[in-house]
């Protein structure tokens, strides 16, 4: 049995999985017809009521337990699975994240019967990941839980570096993480002087995301400088810091240090002078990846909807996602209410 489904902007996809003519007339094949076929065809047969044919494209409706609700996943033919895996894991927007994040990113958009095992095999055989093993989970300070109730109520800020000096002259990385949504900011800096750090926070963080009620840092002297304290007082922020007895209170931003160093190591050139060029793509990948603590992506937590990735350009625009501005605003309010 042959299935032909066209995805906008791509060539025809062909695969022996399920009789598409039967789906066109909404007639489920009998088990006798499906039994001689491969395992994938039997799995699709079991999901028959969730399959939707629109414009020559075969979708599976996926209902999530998270606030994101239901999504239409494109059924991926066997010949295109490698393309999806490469884009989801190996590309700059994939950033060689692990199995869970890669699998979640794919499942938001695509479906095939062996998706989970294929992602596991792909990640395990990735030469880049094997060569650049991530940091051990041993010795991590546990993240201390704070009661934050809205985006950018509490932020953690730290400086990563010194790093190899880039062609643009950058040597440090200012990292700011929202404790509620896990939305990260990472800004390359030429110096870590108090004036540079405060100007960058005001100009590239607070001006775009609002002023947090509380700003948490470590005990680095520039974070405790007179200028930094004056900035905090002027903007009405409560300034807090880690203590030697409670280093875990800075655990969130410290884990971002480990994560960004791990993934930059997979991308940068041998001379390491281009790491600042890869920071934006790391942010895109991280903001669009589900977090274990929240179950959704930082982008959806903060904005109410996910960022568009190259994976989305491959699949085109699902028909059920069209809506006018009024419906979009109403739906966005409901989604943000469910998330927060």
N, C-alpha and C positions, 0 to 999 in steps of 0.2 A: 504494500500500500504506500502511495506516494503523497507527501504533503508539500505543497508549494506555497510559501508565504513571503511576501515582499515587505521589507522594512524601508521606510522613506530614506532616500539617499544611498541605498545599497543595492547590490545585485540580488537576484532571486535566491532564496534559501531553499534547499531541497533536503528532505530527510525522510527515511522510511520509519515513521512512528505511528501515525494515526490517519485514518481516512478522512481527509478534509471535506470531501463531498458529503459525507455523512453529517459533519458538523454544520455544513451550509444549510441542510434541511433539518438540523437539530435532531437527527436520528442517531441514537447511540448504537454503535456496532455491537453485535452479540459477542458473548465471551468466546464462542466457537471461532469467530472471525479473528479475535485478538490473540487467542491462546498460542498459535504457532509463532507469533512475533516475539521480538526481544523484550527484555524486562522493561525498558523505557516506555514502550507502547502500552504495556499493562498498567504502569503507573499513571500515564496520562488517561487511560480508560477509567481508572478509579477516581480521577479528578474531573470527570466529564462535565459535571454541572458547573464547575468553576471556569471552564474554557469559554472564551468569547472570541468570535471572529468578526473583525472590523476592518473594512478596506483591504482585504487580502492578508491581514496580519492576524496571527493567532496569539491570543493573550490568555493568561491564567489570572483570575482574580485572587489576590492574596489579602487576607484579612489579618491585620496585625493586632496584637494585644496592647500595643502602645498607642498613644494619642494620634499617631499618624493615620490611623484608620485603614481603609482598604486601598490597594494599589493594583494597577494592571501590570503584570509581568509578561514580557515577551517570551514566548517559547523559543528557545535557541536550538537551531539544528546542530547536529554533531560537527559539521564542517566549520562552524563559526565559534565553537566553544573556546578554542585557543586564543582567538582574537579578543574575546571578552575577558578572559583570564589575564592576558598580557596587559590590557588597558587598565583593569582593576587593580593589578598588583605591581607591574613593572614600570608603568608610565610615571612621569613626574607628578601626576595627580593621584597616583596610587601609593607612591613613596615606599614600596616594599613593606607595607604593614603586614601584621601577622594574619593567621587564619580567620580569627573572629571578625576583625574589622573588614578584611577583604570579602568574606562571605556575606556580611551584612550589607556592604556596598552593592554587591551583585544582586542580592535578593530584593533590594528595593526597586530593581529595574528588570531583572531577567529571571527565567526559571528553566532548568532542565533537570532530568531525573537524578543524575549523579553529581549535582552541583557541589555538595558538601565534600564528597571524597575527592572530586577533581581539584577543588581549591586546596585541600590538605596536601595532595600530591604535588601540586604546582608550587606551593610555598616551600615544601620540604626539598624539592629539587632545584630551587632557585640558587644559582651560583653566587649571586651577589649576597643573598641572605646567609648562605653557608659561610662565605668568606668574611662577612661582617656580623658575627653573632652579637645579639643584643646583650645588655648588661644583665648579670645574674640578679634574680629576685631576692637573693639573700642579702641581709644587711640594710634593707630599706627601712627608713623611718616610716611608721604608719602615718597616714594622713589624719590629722585631727579634725573631727567633724564640727562644723560651726553651723548654727541655725541662721541661714540666710534665706530671705523670702522673695527676692526679685533680682533680675539681672543687674549686675554692676553695683550691687549694694556693698560688696566687699571684694577688693582686689588684692592679689599678691604680686609683688614686683621684685625682680632681682636682676643682677647683671651677670652674664656669662662671659668668661674670658680671663686673661687675654687669649685670643685666638690668632692663628696666622694672619698677618696683615694682607688684606685683599688688594686687588688692583685699584679699587676705589678708595683705599686707605682705611677701610673699616677694620677694627681690631676687637670690638666688643659687641655683645648682643643684649639689648634691653628686652627682657621678657616680662609681660604683664598678663595675668590670668584672672578671669572673672570666676570667683568661687562658686557661683550659682549655675551658670551655663557651661562652664569649662571653656569658654571662648578665649583663645589665646591671641596675644599681639606679640610680635617679635620684630624689633627694629635694630638694624645694624648701626653701630656708632663708631666714630673715630676715636673718641676718648670717653672716659667715665667720670669726668669732672662733674661736680654738683650742678653747675650751670647748664651743661649739656644735657644731663639726665632730667632736670626739672623742666627745661624748655621742651624736650622731646615728649615728656609725659603730658604736658599741657597742650602742646600743638598737635600731637598725633594720637593721643589716647583719650584724654578727657574731652577735647573739643569734638570728638567723633562719637563717643559713647556716653558722655555725661560724667559728672563728678561722683565718685563713689562716696558712700558714707564713711567707709573705713578703708584705709590703705595699710597693708601689712608688708613689712620688709624684714630682712635680717639685720644684723648689727653692723654692717659695713659703715664706715665712718661718714661717707658722703650722704647716706640715708639719715644719719643723725646730725647732719650739718645744720648750721643756723639757717641757711637758705632753704633747705628742704623743710624745716619746721615752719618757716615763715610762709612758704607756699601752702602747706597743709592748713595752717591757721587762716590764711586769706581765703582759701576755697571752702573752708568749713569742714574739712575732713578730719576724722579721728585717726591719728597715726599710731600704729601698734608695731611691735617688733618681736622677733624670736628671742628666746633666752637660752642660755647654755643647758638649763634643766629641761627645756621643752623644744628641742629642735624640730620635732614632728609638726609643729604649727606652721612650718614653711614647706611641708612635704609636697604640696600640690605643684608649686613652681619648681621645686627641686626635681620632681619627676619629669617635668617638661624639659629641664636641662638634659637629663639622660636620654629622653626620647629624641630631641632635636639633634643632639650630637650623634646618636646612633644612625639616624637617617641621613644626615648630612655626610657622614662617612661613606655612605653608599653612592653618593651622587657627585661629590666634588672631584675636581681634577687632581692629579698626583701632586702638583705643587701647592694645592689647598688654598689658592688665592682667589677662588671664585665662590666660596661658600655663601657669601651674601646674596649672590644671584639665585640661589636655590631656596632661600628662606620663604619667599612668597608662595612657591609651589608646595613647600612643606605645610604652610598654613592652610592652603586650600585643601590638601589631603586630610589634615587633622580636623579641620572644622567640619568636614563632610563625612567623618567617620563616627560610628556609634561608640559611645562611652559606656563602659561597664557599670559605672556608678549611676548613670541616669537612664540608660537604655535607649537613648536617642542621640542624635548628633548635636554638637554645640551650635551649629547653624540653625537647626530647627528649634532648639531650646531658646535661642536668642531672637530669631527672626520669624519663627512660625512656619518656615518652609526651608527645604534643603537648597544647597547651592547646586547650580547646573554644572555637570562634569562632562568630559569627553564621552563617558559611558552613555550619557543622556543623548548626546548628538548622534551616537550610533543607532539608538532605538527610535529616534524621531519623537513625535508628539502624540501620546496616547489620546484617543478621541474623547474620553470621559473627562479630561483635564481642562477643556475649554469652559470658560465662565466669564461673565461680565464683571466690571469693577465692583459693583455693589455686592454681588455674590462672593467675590473674592474677599472683600473687607469683612463681611459677615462670617465667612468660613474661617478667616484668619483670627478673628476675635474668639471664636469658639475653640479653635485649636490652641491658641495661647492660654486660654482659660483652663483647658484640660491639662496642658503641659505644666503650667505653673501652680 
